[in-house]
Amino acid sequence: MEGSEGRREDKTDVKQSGRKREPEWKRVKEGKDRREPEWKRVKEGKDRREAEWKRVKEGKDRREAEWKRVKEGKDRREPEWKRVKEGKDRREPEWKRVKEGKDRREPERKRVKEGKDRREAEWKRMRTR
């Protein structure tokens, strides 16, 4: 009996150590999670939550936006345009989705230019590295 208790304690230790769950996009990609990605559920109205970037911007979500987490090395995911380019992500780049009317958001560079989005344009960020 003592041996089984010890094992049980070990399990709780693993849980308490705060092992982080993989991000949603990774679980979906690897087939562990059959859900569609958050942005898609939100867009199709299946999920009433606002998109992550909007929640972050309005301070409802304390997480930093994905691009910021990536930049600071907290999130190792490459930016969307790079994943698309290398064929890891089959989604078309944001500007193309916007142009074809699949995505109603204005392209990032336009949002930046008009001051709606405070980060530098993606091409500029990449060039300065």
C-alpha positions in Angstrom: 0.0 0.0 0.0 2.8 2.4 0.9 4.3 2.0 -2.6 1.1 3.0 -4.3 0.7 6.0 -2.1 4.2 7.1 -3.0 3.4 6.9 -6.6 0.2 8.9 -6.2 2.3 11.6 -4.4 4.6 11.7 -7.4 1.7 12.2 -9.7 0.5 15.2 -7.7 4.0 16.6 -7.7 4.1 16.5 -11.4 0.8 18.3 -11.6 1.9 20.9 -9.0 5.1 21.6 -10.8 3.1 23.7 -13.1 3.8 22.0 -16.4 2.2 24.2 -18.9 -0.2 22.8 -21.4 0.8 23.1 -25.0 -0.8 26.0 -26.8 -4.1 25.4 -28.6 -2.7 25.7 -32.1 -0.1 23.1 -31.4 -2.6 20.6 -30.0 -4.9 21.1 -33.0 -2.0 20.7 -35.4 -0.9 17.4 -33.8 -4.4 16.1 -33.8 -4.6 16.0 -30.0 -7.4 18.6 -30.0 -10.0 18.4 -32.7 -11.3 21.8 -32.1 -10.9 24.4 -34.8 -8.5 27.2 -33.9 -9.9 30.0 -31.8 -9.9 32.7 -34.5 -12.0 30.4 -36.8 -14.5 29.6 -34.1 -14.8 33.3 -33.3 -15.2 34.3 -36.9 -17.9 31.7 -37.5 -19.8 32.7 -34.4 -19.4 29.4 -32.7 -17.4 31.0 -30.0 -18.7 34.3 -28.5 -15.3 35.3 -27.2 -13.6 38.1 -29.0 -10.3 37.3 -30.7 -7.2 37.1 -28.5 -5.6 40.3 -29.9 -8.8 42.2 -29.1 -9.1 40.9 -25.5 -5.5 41.7 -24.9 -5.8 45.2 -26.4 -8.8 46.0 -24.2 -7.1 44.6 -21.1 -9.6 41.8 -20.6 -6.9 39.2 -21.1 -3.6 39.8 -19.3 -1.7 37.7 -21.8 0.4 39.6 -24.1 -0.4 39.4 -27.8 1.0 36.4 -29.7 3.5 38.6 -31.7 4.9 40.1 -28.5 5.3 36.7 -26.8 7.1 35.4 -29.8 9.4 38.5 -30.0 10.4 38.3 -26.4 11.0 34.5 -26.7 8.2 33.5 -24.4 6.5 31.8 -27.2 8.7 30.0 -29.7 6.2 30.1 -32.5 7.3 31.8 -35.7 5.2 34.7 -37.0 2.3 33.8 -39.2 3.8 35.0 -42.5 6.9 32.8 -41.9 4.9 29.7 -41.1 2.8 30.3 -44.3 5.9 30.8 -46.4 7.6 27.6 -45.2 4.4 25.6 -45.8 3.9 24.9 -42.1 0.7 26.8 -42.0 -1.6 26.5 -45.0 -3.5 29.7 -44.2 -3.0 32.5 -46.7 -1.2 35.5 -45.2 -3.3 38.2 -43.6 -3.0 40.8 -46.3 -4.2 38.2 -48.9 -7.2 37.1 -46.8 -8.1 40.8 -46.3 -7.7 41.5 -50.1 -10.0 38.7 -51.0 -12.5 39.6 -48.4 -12.1 36.5 -46.4 -10.9 38.5 -43.4 -12.6 41.8 -42.7 -9.7 43.3 -40.7 -7.7 46.0 -42.4 -4.1 44.8 -43.3 -1.6 45.3 -40.5 0.4 48.0 -42.2 -2.8 50.1 -42.6 -3.7 49.6 -39.0 -0.2 50.7 -38.0 -0.2 53.7 -40.3 -3.5 54.9 -38.9 -2.3 54.4 -35.3 -4.9 51.7 -34.5 -2.1 49.2 -34.0 0.9 50.5 -32.1 3.5 48.0 -33.3 5.7 48.7 -36.2 4.8 47.1 -39.5 5.9 43.5 -39.8 8.4 44.1 -42.6 10.0 46.9 -40.6 10.3 44.8 -37.5 12.0 42.0 -39.5 14.4 44.4 -41.2 15.6 46.0 -37.9 16.7 42.7 -36.4 
